Amino acid sequence: GPGTGKTQVLAMRIANILKKTDTNPNSILALTFTDSAAKNMRQRLISLIGQPAYYVQISTFHSFCKGIIEDNPEYFLLDRDAQAIAKLEHYELLQQIVKDLELETLRPLNAPYFYIKEIIKAISDLKREGITLKKYIQLIEQEQAYLQDLQNAKKPKKTVIAKQEKKIAKNQDLYKIYQAYQAKLQQLGRYDFDDMI
């Protein structure tokens, strides 16, 4: 968490490696989540070891991945001119998609954007787990087959069936959003953080 000394520990570790071994500063890569943490780490390292600190690669995950993509476009399934989507743009894009799509469960009438944070997290989780749109629809079909089995049971439990139906409806809505989101990213020539990773 914040203020627990992560930056200090990493800076000290890098300084010790460079002072006590013959490691080249260019051989060290330090990644963090924010620009301010990367800047802070660089300043601490400069105060500890001086000029060699300028040769250590200190970056955010975001800028490091973006650099790899830009330096090696032939290895990625992205348009050469594709750009990372900004966090606000990402949020606004998903809001617009939720507004435009006909959704059964993920757009309540009285609060249409109620589930936006959950949708963003769910899409991120799907991408992180390598679940493509094709794989996701297969998973939904498996859930539907399970529901059919429940309904065909001798004594089907209505609460279990209702819960499964609700789960499937949410997943179908999420599939529509995920599909529209990926299409819009491609149309705009954008990719998100999870695509980068």
N, C-alpha and C positions, 0 to 999 in steps of 0.2 A: 504494500500500500504506500501512499504518499508519505514522504518524510522518514522512511525506514532505513535509509542509507544505501539504497541500491546503486546509485550513481557513484558514491564514494567508494564502495566496495569494488565496483568494476574498474574505476580509475586506478585504484591502488593495485589491483590484480594486473592490469596492463602495465603499469609502471614497474612492478616487480619482475614481470616477464622480460621486459626490455632491459632492465638493469642487471638482472642475474643470468641472462642467457644471451646467446648471439642471434636471437630472433630479429628478423628485419621488421621494422615498424609497418611496412607495406603488407606484411603477412597477417596482420591482426585486423579483424573485423568486429566492430562493436555495434549492435543494433538496439534501438530503443523505440518507444512509441511516439514520443513528441519531439518537435524541433527544439524546444527549450531544454529538454533533457539531453539531447545530443550536443547542444551548445555548451551546456553546463559541464558535461563530461569532458569535452575538448578543453575547456578552460582549466578544469581541475588537473587534467593530464599535463597541460603546458606548465602549470605551476609545480608539478611534481618532477617532470623530466626535461622540460624545455623544448627545444626545437624538434627533436624526433617525434613529438606528439602531433605535429602537423602532417606526418606521413601515415599515421594510423587512420584506417577507414572507420569513421564514426558517422552513423547515419540513422535515420528512422527506417523502419521496415518498408514503409510506403515509398520513400525516395530511393532506397536501395533496389527494390523490385522494379520500380519505374525505370531506373538506370539500366538494369539488366535487359528489360524489354526493349528499350530504345537502342541499346548497343547491339542487340542480337535479334532483330525483328524476324529473321528467317526461321527461328525456332518457335514462334508463337502464332497461334491461329487468330491473329488480330490484323486489322488493316494497318498498314505502315504508319498512317497518320493518326491512329487511335490515341486518345488521351484518357487519363484517369478521370473518373467522375468525382467532383467535389462532394463533400458530405451533405451540404445543403441541397445541392442539385439532386443528389441521390434521394433524399427525403421528399423533395418536391415532385420528383418523377414518380415515385411510388404513390404519393397522394393523388396525383392526376390519374394514374392507372386505376386506383381504387374507386375514384370518382366516375371514371368512364365505363368500367366493367359492370355487368350484371352479376352481383354476388349474392349468395344465399345467406351466409353466416358471418362473413368478415367485414360487413359494412352495416352496422346497426343504423336504423332510421334516425334515431335521435342524436347519434354521435358517429357520423360516417368514417371518421379517421381514428376511432377508438383503438383499433388493433394495429395501427401503423408500426409502432415499435416492435410488437411481436412479429409482424410480417417481415420487417427488416432482419430481425434476428433469425427467423425461420429460414429465409432465403440464404442468409449467410451460413447457417448451419448446414443446409443442403449442399451448398457449394463446397464448404470445407470437408464434408464427408464424401465428396465426389459424386453426388447424386444428380445426374443430368435430368433434363425434362423427360427423356425416354424412360429412364430408370424410375423416376418418380411416378409416372403414370402406371408403370408395372406394379409398384408398391400399392397404389390406390386400388388397382384391380384385384390384388391379393386380399386387401381389406374387404372389398365387395364380395369376394368369394367366401370369406370367413363369415360375413353377415348372412349370406345365403344359407350357409351351413347352420348358423344359429336359428334362422327362421324355419328351417326344415327339421329341426330337432323335435323330439316327441313332446316335450314340455318347454317351449321357448320362454325365456325370462324376458318380459317386456322391458324392464329397466336396462338389461344388458344390450338388448337390441336397440333401444332408443339411444343409448350411449354410443354404440357402434355407428349408428346412422348419423349422429351429430359429428363424430370424428371424421367420417367419410366426407360429409358435406364441407367441413372446414378444409380438409385436404384437397378437395376438388376446387374450392375457391382459391386456395393457395397456389394450386397448379396453374389456374388461369392467370393469376397475378405474376407468378414466376415466368410463365411463357411470354406474357406481354412485356414484362420488364426486360427479359433477355432480347426480345425483338427490338425494343426501343433503344437499348444500349447499342445494339449493332447498327441500327438506323442512324443514331447520333454519332457513331464512331467513338464510343466510350467503353471503358471497362471499369469494374469496381475493385475494391481492395481484395476481395476474395478471389476474383479472377486473377489478380496479380500474383497472389500467394500460390 
